[in-house]
Amino acid sequence: MTDSIRDLLHSVADRAATYLETQDERGVAPSEAAIQRLSELDEALPDAPTAPEKVLAMLDEIGSPATVTTSGRRFFGFVIGGSVPAALAANWMAGVWDQNAGLRVASPIAAKTEDVALAWLLDLLKLPSTAAGAFVTGATMANFTALAAARHAVLSKAGWDVESDGLFGAPNIHVVVGEEAHPTLFRSLSLLGLGHQRVTKVAVDEQGRMRADALPKLSGPTIVCTQAGNVNSGGFDPIGEIVQKAHEAGAWVHVDGAFGLWASATPNRAHLTKGVGEADSWATDAHKWLNVPYDSGLAFVRDPEALRAALRLTAAYLPQSDIREPSQFTPELSRRARGVEVWAALRSMGRSGMADLIERNCRYATRFADGLQAAGYTILNAVVLNQVVVTFGDAEMNKRVIAGIQEDGTCWCGPTVWRGQSAMRISVSSWATTEADVEQSLAAILRVAAGVKVH
Ligand SMILES: *Cc1c(COP(=O)(O)O)cnc(C)c1O
């Protein structure tokens, strides 16, 4: 190795540490000036090479101030999660390795970390130990991957080979979803040729949970898509009840548990996840509550053959073996080694660390809700997990308060619409958030809200 590469990597480490150390000095959102400065990147493609140190300096000096500190302690927008230190370090190591995780022969370590992490995940999430797993980009692709297995299975049972013959002339598939399914689930359905319009939408209750008593009559090839963790309320569909009804009719049950599935990692939330392990497939995000760097999603399928068959390659030019060949379980062939970070996060936190992360985040969400309610604002959801939906008044009021919070910079929260009502959403999902951060953020939110005049 040349000294210059060592110097370059040291320089990255220094700059990265400074970025993390100074996150409190920056607002959570970048300043207008920092965003303006991005125009310095609008230059013509250089004719000549540039030294890597110079490229890195540009990225850090122009780029770092223009990041949103989503990896920080007081970012409560969307459900983003941070990066636990071991996962961040593993991400760097894997970057240096530059492995292609698609093939065991191309990266024994990438395949091994997937094997080990997969077994741990099935255990932690209380899913069948023999289920297959796929390491993909996010929950959108995880839903897509799991639903491809579902599509295969229900059509295969009806005597149709969808991988060979497509959907033209295929038996009808009845797709059932809750009215409050995540928007990306509909995208997965349309990519699979299942359509997002022709589905049966089941009525939900006031927490956005599918009503098991409102399920339509199920028969023939059927896929029921349930949700563990509504992105606004955090509510869980009554999955146990739905599975029972669906399985009686021979239907496949899928669970979109992008963040909610992680509730299975703590005994205290077992009431929410009842029956989840009885389903046929599951999707979740490691980049959300497991706190690994972006991007990282996971699909699990009870019947490994259904997943393998859905993703089979038409030409067997790849090595065949009895041990798990990673590319047989994902839509992609070449891809980065996401298993490395997932393994590192689980290895460093362990069972108790993971349960503690979930519990702390949920406790902080409750604290936010209590503090806001005590100040006279209305909490629109039952805070069962890490999500709080609050309204400060009407739509205009919410808009001004949210803008004020984002400008203040202490923390970051975004707008949402819940059951037709404008609101602000608080999602607590980072390992790094402390009780002090919650108090500081709550104080900032209350200060901003009190300062916004009713128009
Ligand atoms: C975040 C989320 C998704 C989409 O996940 P990506 O990782 O952004 O693709 C799907 N479903 C639910 C319930 C989510 O919360």
The ligand as a Gaussian input file, in Angstrom:
#p B3LYP/6-31G(d) Opt

LIG

0 1
 C      -40.365000       3.039000       5.376000
 C      -41.438000       2.102000       5.028000
 C      -41.484000       1.473000       3.770000
 C      -40.513000       1.796000       2.667000
 O      -39.222000       1.462000       3.064000
 P      -37.937000       1.926000       2.238000
 O      -36.825000       1.355000       3.034000
 O      -37.957000       3.415000       2.239000
 O      -38.035000       1.356000       0.876000
 C      -42.483000       0.539000       3.547000
 N      -43.397000       0.254000       4.485000
 C      -43.405000       0.863000       5.710000
 C      -44.447000       0.495000       6.711000
 C      -42.423000       1.805000       6.011000
 O      -42.411000       2.398000       7.216000

